[in-house]
Protein backbone atom coordinates (compact mmCIF):
# COMPACT_ATOMS: atom_id res chain seq x y z
CA UNK A 1 0.00 0.00 0.00
CA UNK A 2 1.38 3.39 -1.00
CA UNK A 3 0.55 6.83 0.35
CA UNK A 4 -0.48 9.33 -2.27
CA UNK A 5 1.94 12.28 -2.08
CA UNK A 6 0.67 14.88 -4.53
CA UNK A 7 1.32 18.53 -5.21
CA UNK A 8 0.19 21.26 -7.59
CA UNK A 9 2.83 23.46 -9.20
CA UNK A 10 1.79 27.10 -8.93
CA UNK A 11 3.95 30.23 -9.19
CA UNK A 12 7.13 28.20 -8.55
CA UNK A 13 5.65 26.65 -5.40
CA UNK A 14 4.56 23.08 -4.65
CA UNK A 15 1.06 23.42 -3.20
CA UNK A 16 -0.23 20.23 -1.52
CA UNK A 17 -3.12 18.56 -3.35
CA UNK A 18 -5.99 19.37 -3.51
CA UNK A 19 -5.08 22.97 -4.25
CA UNK A 20 -8.37 24.44 -3.00
CA UNK A 21 -7.87 22.87 0.45
CA UNK A 22 -4.32 24.19 0.85
CA UNK A 23 -4.37 27.92 0.08
CA UNK A 24 -2.50 28.38 3.41
CA UNK A 25 0.78 28.02 1.46
CA UNK A 26 -0.03 30.85 -0.98
CA UNK A 27 1.23 34.38 -0.44
CA UNK A 28 -0.72 36.69 1.89
CA UNK A 29 -2.52 38.70 -0.78
CA UNK A 30 -3.60 35.59 -2.67
CA UNK A 31 -4.83 33.88 0.51
CA UNK A 32 -6.95 36.92 1.34
CA UNK A 33 -8.49 37.06 -2.14
CA UNK A 34 -9.30 33.35 -2.12
CA UNK A 35 -10.82 33.52 1.38
CA UNK A 36 -12.90 36.59 0.51
CA UNK A 37 -14.52 34.77 -2.40
CA UNK A 38 -14.88 31.49 -0.50
CA UNK A 39 -16.77 33.27 2.29
CA UNK A 40 -18.98 35.05 -0.25
CA UNK A 41 -19.75 31.71 -1.90
CA UNK A 42 -20.58 30.13 1.48
CA UNK A 43 -22.93 32.98 2.40
CA UNK A 44 -24.71 32.77 -0.96
CA UNK A 45 -25.10 28.99 -0.52
CA UNK A 46 -26.94 29.50 2.79
CA UNK A 47 -29.81 31.34 1.13
CA UNK A 48 -29.92 29.37 -2.12
CA UNK A 49 -32.98 27.19 -2.69
CA UNK A 50 -32.25 23.43 -2.72
CA UNK A 51 -33.86 23.23 -6.14
CA UNK A 52 -31.33 25.71 -7.56
CA UNK A 53 -28.73 23.32 -8.98
CA UNK A 54 -25.58 24.44 -10.84
CA UNK A 55 -26.07 24.38 -14.61
CA UNK A 56 -22.53 23.23 -15.35
CA UNK A 57 -19.19 22.41 -13.75
CA UNK A 58 -17.94 25.99 -13.97
CA UNK A 59 -20.95 27.16 -11.98
CA UNK A 60 -20.40 24.33 -9.47
CA UNK A 61 -16.82 25.54 -8.99
CA UNK A 62 -17.86 29.17 -8.44
CA UNK A 63 -20.46 28.10 -5.88
CA UNK A 64 -18.08 25.78 -4.02
CA UNK A 65 -14.66 27.45 -4.17
CA UNK A 66 -15.49 31.06 -5.11
CA UNK A 67 -14.46 33.17 -8.08
CA UNK A 68 -10.78 33.59 -7.30
CA UNK A 69 -9.94 29.90 -6.83
CA UNK A 70 -11.93 29.14 -9.95
CA UNK A 71 -9.95 31.73 -11.91
CA UNK A 72 -6.46 30.70 -10.79
CA UNK A 73 -6.93 26.94 -10.53
CA UNK A 74 -10.22 25.12 -11.15
CA UNK A 75 -11.03 26.59 -14.56
CA UNK A 76 -7.54 26.52 -16.15
CA UNK A 77 -6.50 23.20 -14.60
CA UNK A 78 -9.67 21.36 -15.59
CA UNK A 79 -9.38 22.69 -19.13
CA UNK A 80 -5.85 21.29 -19.22
CA UNK A 81 -7.14 17.89 -18.04
CA UNK A 82 -10.39 17.56 -19.96
CA UNK A 83 -9.51 19.67 -23.01
CA UNK A 84 -12.99 21.19 -22.87
CA UNK A 85 -14.19 24.37 -21.10
CA UNK A 86 -15.70 23.73 -17.66
CA UNK A 87 -18.83 25.60 -18.81
CA UNK A 88 -19.48 22.72 -21.23
CA UNK A 89 -19.22 20.03 -18.51
CA UNK A 90 -22.07 18.93 -16.28
CA UNK A 91 -21.94 19.09 -12.49
CA UNK A 92 -23.43 15.68 -11.71
CA UNK A 93 -20.22 13.67 -12.23
CA UNK A 94 -18.28 15.40 -9.43
CA UNK A 95 -19.13 13.20 -6.41
CA UNK A 96 -15.92 12.38 -4.54
CA UNK A 97 -13.73 13.30 -7.52
CA UNK A 98 -13.51 17.02 -6.68
CA UNK A 99 -12.94 18.40 -3.18
CA UNK A 100 -15.40 21.03 -1.96
CA UNK A 101 -13.58 23.03 0.75
CA UNK A 102 -14.76 23.23 4.36
CA UNK A 103 -14.62 27.03 4.71
CA UNK A 104 -14.38 27.00 8.52
CA UNK A 105 -11.51 24.48 8.52
CA UNK A 106 -9.80 26.23 5.61
CA UNK A 107 -9.94 29.59 7.44
CA UNK A 108 -8.44 28.00 10.53
CA UNK A 109 -5.65 26.43 8.46
CA UNK A 110 -4.88 29.77 6.81
CA UNK A 111 -4.61 31.48 10.20
CA UNK A 112 -2.42 28.70 11.62
CA UNK A 113 -0.42 28.19 8.41
CA UNK A 114 -1.42 24.52 8.25
CA UNK A 115 -1.97 22.29 5.22
CA UNK A 116 -4.81 19.78 4.91
CA UNK A 117 -4.24 16.04 5.05
CA UNK A 118 -4.68 13.52 2.26
CA UNK A 119 -8.03 13.58 0.49
CA UNK A 120 -9.95 11.49 -2.00
CA UNK A 121 -10.73 7.92 -3.00
CA UNK A 122 -7.10 7.21 -3.86
CA UNK A 123 -5.28 8.87 -0.94
CA UNK A 124 -3.70 5.44 -0.55
CA UNK A 125 -3.25 3.03 -3.43
CA UNK A 126 -1.70 -0.25 -4.47
CA UNK A 127 0.69 -0.58 -7.37
CA UNK A 128 2.19 -3.76 -8.88
CA UNK A 129 5.91 -4.31 -8.35
CA UNK A 130 6.21 -5.53 -11.94
CA UNK A 131 4.39 -4.64 -15.14
CA UNK A 132 2.61 -1.46 -14.11
CA UNK A 133 -1.18 -1.34 -13.90
CA UNK A 134 -1.34 -3.38 -17.09
CA UNK A 135 0.25 -6.20 -15.11
CA UNK A 136 -2.97 -6.49 -13.08
CA UNK A 137 -5.02 -7.27 -16.17
CA UNK A 138 -2.40 -9.56 -17.67
CA UNK A 139 -2.50 -11.56 -14.43
CA UNK A 140 -6.30 -11.70 -14.58
CA UNK A 141 -6.19 -12.77 -18.23
CA UNK A 142 -3.76 -15.57 -17.37
CA UNK A 143 -6.40 -17.13 -15.11
CA UNK A 144 -8.75 -17.63 -18.09
CA UNK A 145 -8.84 -20.70 -20.30
CA UNK A 146 -6.64 -19.62 -23.19
CA UNK A 147 -8.73 -21.40 -25.85
CA UNK A 148 -11.67 -19.21 -24.84
CA UNK A 149 -9.79 -15.92 -25.29
CA UNK A 150 -8.97 -13.89 -28.38
CA UNK A 151 -6.64 -11.16 -27.18
CA UNK A 152 -4.91 -9.07 -29.81
CA UNK A 153 -5.78 -7.40 -33.10
CA UNK A 154 -7.15 -10.63 -34.61
CA UNK A 155 -9.86 -10.60 -31.92
CA UNK A 156 -11.07 -7.10 -32.76
CA UNK A 157 -14.85 -6.87 -33.03
CA UNK A 158 -15.60 -5.52 -36.49
CA UNK A 159 -19.38 -5.86 -36.48
CA UNK A 160 -22.20 -6.57 -34.08
CA UNK A 161 -25.62 -7.64 -35.38
CA UNK A 162 -28.18 -7.16 -32.58
CA UNK A 163 -30.98 -8.70 -34.65
CA UNK A 164 -29.27 -12.06 -35.28
CA UNK A 165 -27.21 -11.74 -32.07
CA UNK A 166 -23.88 -12.32 -33.75
CA UNK A 167 -20.50 -10.64 -33.17
CA UNK A 168 -17.99 -10.72 -36.03
CA UNK A 169 -14.24 -10.68 -35.28
CA UNK A 170 -11.38 -9.54 -37.48
CA UNK A 171 -10.03 -13.06 -37.91
CA UNK A 172 -13.34 -14.17 -39.42
CA UNK A 173 -14.74 -15.78 -36.28
CA UNK A 174 -18.48 -15.35 -35.72
CA UNK A 175 -19.71 -15.55 -32.12
CA UNK A 176 -23.34 -16.23 -31.33
CA UNK A 177 -24.65 -14.73 -28.12
CA UNK A 178 -27.81 -14.56 -26.06
CA UNK A 179 -26.91 -11.43 -24.12
CA UNK A 180 -23.85 -9.29 -24.79
CA UNK A 181 -21.74 -7.30 -22.32
CA UNK A 182 -19.74 -4.76 -24.29
CA UNK A 183 -16.90 -2.65 -22.88
CA UNK A 184 -15.95 -1.05 -26.19
CA UNK A 185 -16.66 2.67 -26.45
CA UNK A 186 -20.37 3.08 -26.98
CA UNK A 187 -19.81 5.32 -30.03
CA UNK A 188 -17.65 2.57 -31.58
CA UNK A 189 -20.30 -0.02 -30.71
CA UNK A 190 -22.90 2.13 -32.46
CA UNK A 191 -20.72 2.23 -35.57
CA UNK A 192 -20.17 -1.54 -35.47
CA UNK A 193 -23.94 -2.19 -35.41
CA UNK A 194 -24.65 0.06 -38.39
CA UNK A 195 -27.69 1.29 -36.43
CA UNK A 196 -28.33 4.86 -37.60
CA UNK A 197 -30.72 5.54 -34.73
CA UNK A 198 -28.15 4.49 -32.10
CA UNK A 199 -25.44 6.47 -33.88
CA UNK A 200 -27.63 9.57 -33.71
CA UNK A 201 -28.16 9.02 -29.97
CA UNK A 202 -24.38 8.91 -29.45
CA UNK A 203 -23.61 12.07 -31.45
CA UNK A 204 -23.76 14.42 -28.42
CA UNK A 205 -21.09 12.38 -26.59
CA UNK A 206 -17.70 14.09 -26.47
CA UNK A 207 -14.28 12.74 -25.54
CA UNK A 208 -10.69 13.90 -25.36
CA UNK A 209 -7.55 12.10 -26.47
CA UNK A 210 -4.60 11.44 -24.17
CA UNK A 211 -0.94 11.67 -25.13
CA UNK A 212 1.38 9.77 -22.78
CA UNK A 213 5.05 10.77 -22.70
CA UNK A 214 7.74 8.81 -20.84
CA UNK A 215 11.21 10.13 -19.98
CA UNK A 216 14.01 8.00 -18.51
CA UNK A 217 16.81 9.93 -16.79
CA UNK A 218 20.29 8.94 -15.64
CA UNK A 219 21.25 9.90 -12.10
CA UNK A 220 19.92 9.77 -8.57
CA UNK A 221 16.36 10.98 -8.17
CA UNK A 222 16.70 14.63 -7.09
CA UNK A 223 16.02 15.50 -3.46
CA UNK A 224 13.62 18.24 -4.55
CA UNK A 225 11.36 15.51 -5.96
CA UNK A 226 11.71 13.10 -3.07
CA UNK A 227 8.83 10.67 -2.66
CA UNK A 228 6.26 12.68 -4.65
CA UNK A 229 3.79 10.58 -6.68
CA UNK A 230 1.34 12.57 -8.81
CA UNK A 231 2.15 16.17 -9.65
CA UNK A 232 -0.33 18.57 -11.25
CA UNK A 233 0.35 21.60 -13.45
CA UNK A 234 -2.10 24.43 -13.97
CA UNK A 235 0.09 27.01 -15.71
CA UNK A 236 0.99 27.28 -19.40
CA UNK A 237 4.76 26.83 -18.95
CA UNK A 238 4.36 23.12 -19.70
CA UNK A 239 1.98 21.20 -21.98
CA UNK A 240 1.27 18.38 -19.52
CA UNK A 241 -1.38 18.54 -16.82
CA UNK A 242 0.09 15.72 -14.76
CA UNK A 243 3.48 14.16 -14.13
CA UNK A 244 3.92 10.83 -12.41
CA UNK A 245 7.28 10.05 -10.81
CA UNK A 246 7.04 6.52 -12.14
CA UNK A 247 10.26 5.32 -10.53
CA UNK A 248 8.75 6.05 -7.09
CA UNK A 249 6.01 3.46 -7.66
CA UNK A 250 8.32 0.48 -7.98
CA UNK A 251 12.09 -0.07 -8.16
CA UNK A 252 11.39 -2.24 -11.21
CA UNK A 253 9.99 0.65 -13.26
CA UNK A 254 13.51 1.48 -14.47
CA UNK A 255 16.69 -0.49 -15.22
CA UNK A 256 18.99 -1.61 -12.43
CA UNK A 257 21.96 0.61 -11.70
CA UNK A 258 24.50 -1.68 -13.36
CA UNK A 259 22.68 -1.62 -16.70
CA UNK A 260 24.61 0.50 -19.19
CA UNK A 261 22.69 2.85 -21.50
CA UNK A 262 23.88 5.59 -23.84
CA UNK A 263 22.65 9.15 -23.36
CA UNK A 264 20.20 10.08 -26.12
CA UNK A 265 20.24 13.80 -25.40
CA UNK A 266 20.54 16.35 -22.66
CA UNK A 267 17.34 17.91 -21.34
CA UNK A 268 18.30 21.21 -22.98
CA UNK A 269 18.32 19.48 -26.37
CA UNK A 270 22.09 19.45 -26.78
CA UNK A 271 24.00 16.36 -27.84
CA UNK A 272 25.79 14.41 -25.10
CA UNK A 273 29.57 14.66 -24.88
CA UNK A 274 29.82 10.86 -25.27
CA UNK A 275 27.75 8.18 -27.00
CA UNK A 276 29.31 5.39 -24.92
CA UNK A 277 26.85 3.45 -22.80
CA UNK A 278 27.23 4.21 -19.09
CA UNK A 279 25.70 2.68 -15.93
CA UNK A 280 22.89 4.24 -13.87
CA UNK A 281 21.25 4.83 -11.47
CA UNK A 282 18.06 5.83 -13.27
CA UNK A 283 14.71 7.41 -12.50
CA UNK A 284 11.68 8.07 -14.66
CA UNK A 285 8.68 10.29 -15.30
CA UNK A 286 5.38 9.79 -17.08
CA UNK A 287 3.54 12.82 -18.47
CA UNK A 288 -0.01 13.24 -19.76
CA UNK A 289 -1.14 15.80 -22.34
CA UNK A 290 -4.81 16.14 -23.28
CA UNK A 291 -6.09 16.88 -26.77
CA UNK A 292 -9.41 17.73 -28.40
CA UNK A 293 -10.98 20.00 -30.98
CA UNK A 294 -11.03 22.67 -28.25
CA UNK A 295 -7.37 22.02 -27.43
CA UNK A 296 -5.30 20.85 -30.42
CA UNK A 297 -1.66 19.88 -29.93
CA UNK A 298 1.44 19.75 -32.12
CA UNK A 299 2.42 16.07 -32.11
CA UNK A 300 5.74 16.66 -33.86
CA UNK A 301 6.91 19.10 -31.19
CA UNK A 302 5.24 17.41 -28.20
CA UNK A 303 8.23 15.48 -26.83
CA UNK A 304 10.51 18.51 -27.11
CA UNK A 305 7.86 20.77 -25.54
CA UNK A 306 7.31 18.33 -22.67
CA UNK A 307 11.02 18.09 -21.89
CA UNK A 308 11.26 21.89 -21.90
CA UNK A 309 8.22 21.91 -19.62
CA UNK A 310 10.06 19.59 -17.23
CA UNK A 311 12.88 22.14 -17.07
CA UNK A 312 10.44 25.05 -16.66
CA UNK A 313 8.79 23.33 -13.69
CA UNK A 314 12.09 22.29 -12.03
CA UNK A 315 11.55 18.57 -12.53
CA UNK A 316 14.65 18.40 -14.73
CA UNK A 317 17.84 20.42 -14.89
CA UNK A 318 19.03 21.52 -18.36
CA UNK A 319 22.11 19.23 -18.18
CA UNK A 320 20.24 16.10 -17.10
CA UNK A 321 20.96 13.06 -19.26
CA UNK A 322 17.94 11.52 -20.96
CA UNK A 323 18.48 7.85 -21.79
CA UNK A 324 15.02 6.92 -23.08
CA UNK A 325 11.78 8.48 -24.28
CA UNK A 326 8.34 7.10 -25.04
CA UNK A 327 5.29 8.58 -26.72
CA UNK A 328 1.86 7.10 -27.30
CA UNK A 329 -1.51 8.59 -28.19
CA UNK A 330 -4.80 7.14 -26.99
CA UNK A 331 -7.63 8.40 -29.19
CA UNK A 332 -10.29 7.71 -26.57
CA UNK A 333 -8.60 9.12 -23.48
CA UNK A 334 -11.31 10.63 -21.26
CA UNK A 335 -15.09 10.30 -21.71
CA UNK A 336 -16.19 13.87 -21.13
CA UNK A 337 -19.04 14.44 -18.64
CA UNK A 338 -20.47 17.07 -20.95
CA UNK A 339 -23.71 18.95 -20.34
CA UNK A 340 -25.35 16.75 -22.99
CA UNK A 341 -23.94 13.42 -21.79
CA UNK A 342 -26.60 12.28 -19.31
CA UNK A 343 -29.42 12.93 -21.74
CA UNK A 344 -27.67 10.99 -24.50
CA UNK A 345 -26.96 8.03 -22.21
CA UNK A 346 -30.54 8.03 -20.92
CA UNK A 347 -31.58 7.17 -24.49
CA UNK A 348 -28.69 5.02 -25.72
CA UNK A 349 -28.17 2.63 -22.79
CA UNK A 350 -31.83 1.51 -22.44
CA UNK A 351 -32.06 1.23 -26.24
CA UNK A 352 -29.15 -1.22 -26.22
CA UNK A 353 -30.48 -3.07 -23.18
CA UNK A 354 -33.72 -3.69 -25.04
CA UNK A 355 -31.57 -5.48 -27.60
CA UNK A 356 -29.90 -7.58 -24.84
CA UNK A 357 -26.68 -5.52 -24.94
CA UNK A 358 -25.24 -4.09 -21.74
CA UNK A 359 -22.72 -1.36 -22.53
CA UNK A 360 -20.42 -0.98 -19.52
CA UNK A 361 -17.07 0.46 -18.44
CA UNK A 362 -15.21 3.76 -18.73
CA UNK A 363 -16.27 4.35 -22.34
CA UNK A 364 -18.96 1.69 -22.63
CA UNK A 365 -21.11 3.60 -20.14
CA UNK A 366 -19.27 6.89 -20.89
CA UNK A 367 -18.78 7.56 -17.17
CA UNK A 368 -15.30 8.43 -16.03
CA UNK A 369 -16.52 8.77 -12.47
CA UNK A 370 -17.42 5.07 -12.13
CA UNK A 371 -14.88 3.50 -14.47
CA UNK A 372 -11.49 4.11 -12.87
CA UNK A 373 -9.22 1.57 -11.18
CA UNK A 374 -8.64 3.87 -8.19
CA UNK A 375 -12.22 3.29 -6.96
CA UNK A 376 -12.58 0.61 -4.38
N, C-alpha and C positions, 0 to 999 in steps of 0.2 A: 504494500500500500504506500502510495506516494502523496506527499502534501503538495497541494497546488500553491506555487509561489509565483504570483503574477503581478505585473506592473504595467502602467500606462506611461509612455514617454510623452512629456508635455513641457515645452519651454526648457529643454535640457535638464529636466528633472525626471526621476522615476517616482511616479505617484502610485501607491498601492492600489490594486484592483479590488472592487470596482471604483472607478474614478469618482463618481458622485457621492460615495460614502467616505471619501478620504480627502476632502478639500482642505483639511487641517494642514496639509503640507504645502499648499499654495502660498503665494506671497500675500501680505496683509490686505492690500487693496482688492485683490481677486477674491480672497475669502469673504470680504465684506460684501462685494457685489453678488456673489453666489448666495450668501445667506439672506440678503435682502430679498432676492427673487424667490428663494425657497420659502421664506416666511409668507410672502405675498401669495404664493401658490397654495400654501397650507390654509391660509385664512379664506381664500376663495373656495377651497374644497369644502369648508365647513358649512357654507350656505348654498352649495350646489345641490340641486335635486338629484336623488338617486337615479332617476330616469335619464339624466343628462350624461350620456356616455360620450367619450372622445370619438371623433369621426375618423381619426387616423392615428398612426404612431407618433407623428410629430406633435399632435395635440396632446396625446397621452404624456409625452415627455415634458411639455410645457406645464401641464397640470401637476406632474409628479416631481420634477426637479427644478422648475422655474425657467425663466427665459435665458438667464446667463449661462447656466450649465448646459442648456440645450444648444446655445450658440457656440460655446467653446469645445464641447465634447459630443453630446448625444447626436446632434444632427450631422456634423462632419464625419464622426467615426462610423456611424451606422451607414452613411453613404459609401464610405470606403469598404465596409464589409459586404453590404448587400448590392452595391452598384445600382441603387435605385433611391430616389429621394424619399425621406421618411414620410412625407405628405402623401405618398402613393402606397404606403403600407398600412395594413389594418392594425388595430390595437388589441385584437382578441388572442393573438398568438403569444403574448408576452409572458404570462404566467410567472414561473420561477426563473425565466431566462434573463430578465432585466430587473436589477435592484431598484426598488422605490425607497428613497432615503427616509429614515426616521428623523424628522426635523429636530426633535428634542435632543435625541442622542447625538446627532450631528453637531448641533450647537455646543453641546457639552464638550465634544471632542475638539472642536475648534478652539474653545476657550482653554482647554487643558493641553492642546497640542498633541492629541492622541490620534492614532490611526485605527480604523475598524479592523476586526478580525476577518478570517476567511469567510466567504459567502458563496452560496450557489450549490447546485446539484452535484458539481464536480470539484468541490473544495478539497476532497481527497479522491484519488483515482488509482487504478491498477494499470500496469503497463507490462507487456510481455518482455522477458529478458532477451528473447531472440525473435526476429521476424517482424517487429513492429505490430501495429494493430491488425495488419493483414494476417499475421501469424495465428491470431485467434480463429479466423474463419478457415484457414488452411487446416488447422487442427480439427475443427468441427467437420469439415469436408472429409477428412481422413477416417472419420467414424462411420461414414456411409458406405454401403455396398457399391464398389466401384462400377460394376456392370449396370447399375441403375443411375449413374451420373453421366452428364455430358458437359463437363466444364471446358471452356475454350471457345474459340471463334466458331468451330464446326457445330456447336450446340446453340448458336444464336437463333432466337425465334424470329422468323421472317414474316410469318403470317399467322393470325388467329382467326378461325371461323366460328363465331359464337352460335351460328345456326346448326352446323353439323357437329359442333363441339370437337374440333380438331385443331391442334397446334402444329405448324410446319416449321422444321428446323433447317438450318443452312445446309446440313449434310444430306438432306433429302428425307430424313426421318419424319414420319407423321405420328403424332401422339394423340390418341383418343382420350377424352376426359369426360367426367360427369360434372364435376365442379372444378373451377380453376382458381388458384391463388396466384396472382401476378404481382411481382415486385418491380417490374420494369416501369419506367416513367409513364404516367398515365397518358401523356400526349403521344408517346411512342406507341403505346398499346392501341390508342385510337387510330393511329396511322396503319398499324399492322392489321386491324380489322377491316379497313376500308369503309368504315361506317361514317358517312358524311355527317349524320346527326350528332354522333359522339364527338367527332372532330370539331364541330361547331361549338359544342359545350366546353371543350378544352381550350378554345381560342383565347379566353381572357387570362389563362394561367401564364405567369411570367416566371422566368428563372434567370440566374446569373451563372456565368462560367467561372471556374476557379483555375488559376495558374499556380502550380506548386514549383518552387525553386529550392534546390538544395545546394549548400556550400560546405565543403570540407576544408578545414584549416589545419595547418601544421602549427604545433606549439601547445603549451599548457593553456587550458581554459583561463581567460583573464579573471583576476580577482574581482573586477568591477561587475562581472556577470554572475559569478558565484553559483548558487544553486537555483537561480531563476528558471522557471518552466516556460510559461506562455507570456509573451510580451506584446503589448498592443500599441498601435501607432496612429494617432489622430491627425498629425500635421502632414503637410504636402512635401516634406523634405525626403520622403521615401515612398515608393509605390506600394509597398506591402502594408497590410493592415495588421498582420500578426507575424511574429517570429517565434519559433519554437526552438529552444536550445536542446536539440535532439540528443546530443551526447549526454545530457543530464538524465535522460530517461532510462538508459541502460548502457553499461560499459561496452556492450556488443554492438552499439549503433555506429561504431567507427573502428578502423583497423587497430590492432594491437601496436604498441609503441615500437616494437622491433621490425614492423613491416616498413619496407623502404618504398617511397613514392616520389616521383619527380614533382617539382613545383610547376604548375600550369601557368600561373601568372601571379603578380602581386595585386593586392586589393586596389591599388591606385591605377591598375591597368598596365603597368610597366612589365617588361619581360624580366624573368628572374636572372640573377647573375650566373646561375649554373643550371644545366638540365639533368644533372646526375641525380639519380634517386637517392633520397636521404631517409633516415628513420624518423619516427614521430617524436613525441606524442601528437595526437590529433583530437580535434573537437569539431562539432558540426552544428549547422543551423538549418532549419526548414522555414521557408517564407511562403506566404499566401497573398496572391494578388487577385482581386475580383475584376470581373469584366462583364459588360452588358452594352446594349445599345445606348444607354444613358452614360456609360463610362467605358469608352473604347480604350484599348491599350496598344502599344507598339510592341509586337512580339519580337521583332528583330533586335530591339534595344533593351528588352526587358531584363535579361541577365545583367548586363552592364549597369542599368539603372538601379537594379536591386543591390548590387555590390556597392555602388556609390551611396545608396541609401543606408547600407550597413555602416559605412564610414560616417555619414552625416549624423547618425543616431548613436555613435560611439560603441557600436557592437564590434566593429573591426577598426584596426589602425591601418593607415595607408600602406605600410610596409608588410602587412601580414601576408603570409604565403598561402595561396589557395591551391590545394592539391586535387580537388575534384569539384565538379558542378553537375547539376541535374535540373532538368526542366521538363514539366509535363502539364498539359492542359486538359482539364475535365470540362467537357461541354456543359453537361448538367452538373453544376457545382452546388448551388443553393436553390431550393424551391422557395420562391419569394412569397411571403404572406401578404400579398397585395390586397388592396381594398376590394377587388373583385373576386378574390380567391374563394371565399366561403360560399358565395352564391354559385360559382361554377361547380364546386365540388358537391354542393347540395343537389345538383342535377345529375352530374356525371357518375358519382359513386352508386346511387340507387339504380340508375339506368343499367350499369354493368351488373349489379347484384341481381337484377331481374333476369339477366342472362346467365346466371350462375357463375359470375366472375367477381372475385373479391380482389380489388386493387389495393395493395397495402405497401407500407414502407415509406422511406423518406420522400421518394418521388412518386411511388405508386399511389399514396394517399395525399401527396403534395403538402405534407406537414412536417416542416423542419422541427417543430417543437416536440414532436412525439417520435421522431425517427433517428435520434442520435444515440451513439453507444455510451455516452456519459450519463444517460438516465438509468437509474437503478431502483 
